[in-house]
Amino acid sequence: MIDTSLYTSHIPVMLEACMRLMDPKPGGHYADGTLGAGGHSEAILKASSPDGKLMSFDLDPAAIAIARERLAPYGERVRIIQDSYVNLGCYAEADSLDGFMVDLGVSSMQLDRQERGFSFLQDGPLDMRFSPNQKVTAADLVNDLPEEELARILWLYGEERKSRQIAAMICAERERNKIETTAQLRDVILSAAGNSREKIHPATRSFQAIRIAVNGELDAVEAVLPAAVKALKPGGRLLVISFHSLEDRIVKNYLKTESKDCLCPPEQPVCTCGHKATLRELTRHPVTADEEEIKVNPRSRSAKLRVAVKL
Ligand SMILES: C[S@@+](CC[C@H](N)C(=O)[O-])C[C@H]1O[C@@H](n2cnc3c(N)ncnc32)[C@H](O)[C@@H]1O
């Protein structure tokens, strides 16, 4: 029997807005690309009661074990798949889904488990993989990447202003000792970043950047958007919750491009691209959490939800 406090530690973000915008209905077919603790999945199952169907993906067998127990009362209505949401097309036929969502990033359950190595607040192995089947860990990147590549990752994925100093300090430290734990990495970052006036811990941005690189998170977002559009029925809804400006930019640009009938430069008198819109945006501006939600769930502060309907 799994302790239910494991999944109640992760509060699903903007749950009400997600359900309003996805609008699950009895008899509908839905997919949740990021099962996590199963909060959004359970809400979809409840809203599409008594016979809506759901397939839910996660790379992390630990998350799947917890969510499987939570969703057990829904029996055959839910299919849980241990795979990347990028492979949606291997499980869902074209034009088959009424709704698809992803809630990107890391769950509170993953952050809280020190052995997963996601958090600088606890000491653990420098891992950060969503899936244990993945070969490269955070320790591999930190110990093996050339200094310029490390600096690039910290700058690009973490928007870390001290990316060069931190990368240089990591490389100096790894000459002496292999960096194998989250505490080691945190201390190296602290010695390079010094005292920061920012509200967040000086290691926040670097840890986020390394996690994104380990899991290829931006490539995954880029790949899932066309796969989702293909799998949705006309009228089906696509929902993406992102926590990082680069992820949100990918989603925003994709929705904007796919909502246009022609992508030719405006000065061109006749369309030659032949592009046809596949989506209509339902959220011109991203939906964000209100103050009340942020108070209860501080993680929701940086969440942005964008939604589109397939044409
Ligand atoms: C923020 S949590 C989702 C929480 C979930 N919506 C809930 O209500 O409990 C993100 C989850 O996505 C999973 N994940 C990240 N990248 C993935 C991918 N490419 N394919 C499948 N799952 C992924 C992570 O392992 C994590 O469990």
The ligand as a Tripos MOL2 file, in Angstrom:
@<TRIPOS>MOLECULE
LIG
   27    29     1     0     0
SMALL
NO_CHARGES

@<TRIPOS>ATOM
      1 C1          5.1540   18.6380  -13.0580 C.3       1 LIG1
      2 S1          5.0660   16.8990  -13.0380 S.3       1 LIG1
      3 C2          3.4170   16.5440  -13.4950 C.3       1 LIG1
      4 C3          2.4480   16.5840  -12.3510 C.3       1 LIG1
      5 C4          1.0650   16.1450  -12.6780 C.3       1 LIG1
      6 N1          0.4220   17.0050  -13.6470 N.3       1 LIG1
      7 C5          0.2040   16.0320  -11.4390 C.2       1 LIG1
      8 O1         -0.8530   16.6700  -11.3920 O.co2     1 LIG1
      9 O2          0.5750   15.3330  -10.5170 O.co2     1 LIG1
     10 C6          5.9430   16.4750  -14.4590 C.3       1 LIG1
     11 C7          6.0960   14.9730  -14.6860 C.3       1 LIG1
     12 O3          6.4510   14.7910  -16.0530 O.3       1 LIG1
     13 C8          7.3730   13.7460  -16.1580 C.3       1 LIG1
     14 N2          8.0850   13.9500  -17.4240 N.ar      1 LIG1
     15 C9          9.0200   14.8710  -17.7350 C.ar      1 LIG1
     16 N3          9.3900   14.7530  -19.0020 N.ar      1 LIG1
     17 C10         8.6520   13.7530  -19.5390 C.ar      1 LIG1
     18 C11         8.5710   13.1640  -20.8240 C.ar      1 LIG1
     19 N4          9.3230   13.5920  -21.8460 N.pl3     1 LIG1
     20 N5          7.6920   12.1690  -21.0160 N.ar      1 LIG1
     21 C12         6.8970   11.7150  -19.9930 C.ar      1 LIG1
     22 N6          6.9490   12.2320  -18.7480 N.ar      1 LIG1
     23 C13         7.8040   13.2340  -18.5220 C.ar      1 LIG1
     24 C14         8.2300   13.8620  -14.9210 C.3       1 LIG1
     25 O4          8.8300   12.6240  -14.6110 O.3       1 LIG1
     26 C15         7.1960   14.3090  -13.8760 C.3       1 LIG1
     27 O5          6.6890   13.2140  -13.1800 O.3       1 LIG1
@<TRIPOS>BOND
     1     1     2 1
     2     2     3 1
     3     2    10 1
     4     3     4 1
     5     4     5 1
     6     5     6 1
     7     5     7 1
     8     7     8 2
     9     7     9 1
    10    10    11 1
    11    11    12 1
    12    11    26 1
    13    12    13 1
    14    13    14 1
    15    13    24 1
    16    14    15 ar
    17    14    23 ar
    18    15    16 ar
    19    16    17 ar
    20    17    18 ar
    21    17    23 ar
    22    18    19 1
    23    18    20 ar
    24    20    21 ar
    25    21    22 ar
    26    22    23 ar
    27    24    25 1
    28    24    26 1
    29    26    27 1
@<TRIPOS>SUBSTRUCTURE
     1 LIG1         1 GROUP 0 **** ****
